[in-house]
Amino acid sequence: MRQKGLAQTEVREAEEGCLERCLDVVFERSWMFFSLLVFITLTSLIDAGVVVIVDTSPELEQNPLGSFLIKQLGTGGLFWVKTCTTGIVAAILIILYKKWRRAAQLAVMVLSVMQVLLMAYIFS
């Protein structure tokens, strides 16, 4: 009976160890972080560019904050606000990566999924 309990514990520890090693492989890859950061930045700039190219009116803009900014600053102003905030977010993510790598990796993964959904929405 005791051996069976030990075997189950060893299996559970091995499974947890495997998961931990897999996560380490994903989280320790700096190329993945920076690739996703470039993807996030490019999709944000594409989103900003679409607003200018299409010359979106405040009534057509789906985002209430975007609509407000178009009314106040025009589409060019909205482009610069989006570009500057994208740069700020990228800088924050890089600082976070230097201080707390796993949190930064998780953040870029979540943001990348959100950007994919944004692009699917924009181009649908």
Secondary structure as GFF3:
##gff-version 3
##sequence-region A 1 124
A	DSSP	alpha_helix	2	27	.	.	.	ID=ss1
A	DSSP	alpha_helix	30	54	.	.	.	ID=ss2
A	DSSP	alpha_helix	64	99	.	.	.	ID=ss3
A	DSSP	alpha_helix	101	122	.	.	.	ID=ss4
###
